[in-house]
Amino acid sequence: MASYLSCHIAGEELWCLAEKALFWPQQKTIIVADLHWGKAETFQRAGIPVPQTGFSQDLARLLRLVHETKAERLLILGDLIHSPRGLSAELHESVASWRKELDAEVLWIEGNHDRRVSKVPASWGMQRIVGDWTQGPFRFTHEPKESDDGFYSLCGHIHPVVQMRSRLDRLRLPCFWFEETLGVLP
């Protein structure tokens, strides 16, 4: 099993996974944010040479996490797609193939980048949610929204990092950020 830190938020146990994901054991749900699939393809089509590594690593990471935790649901908190320009035939085929291996329900909350994508292929097997989605004590959103209605909001969008510095070096690492009524995923 991947390394994790167990924490209690809104009366529920959540595992902060080293792979930039949360696991909610009671609901058997893996939660991630801001995958930005097609980002490399978008930049490449604009003539900017960037490596094509993150996408295939994301697919492998998510598949492994679902299998290791025995999750029954994968919840994506927005910005699944970076841009419609990045939706290549190869990307479509890779996701469809990955989806056949992933034995879990996939819910996808629409993020600001996703609004430009009218739909994804049915072969991706994802339920798109426009707006917020609630379950238990949580409100799942893309952008941070503190609430006064008793829900604890979990979101992505702002990509929190922690910086560690020494005289000779500096390190920036993605991190989870939790406040009283709001939590942000890396």
Secondary structure, DSSP 8 states (H G I E B T S, - for coil): ---EEEEEETTEEEEEETTTEEEEGGGTEEEE----BTHHHHHHHTT------HHHHHHHHHHHHHHHHT-SEEEE-S--BS-GGG--HHHHHHHHHHHHH--SEEEEE--TTGGG-----GGG-EEEE-S-EEETTEEE-SS----SSS-EEEE-SS--EEEEE-SS-EEEEE--EE-SSEEE--
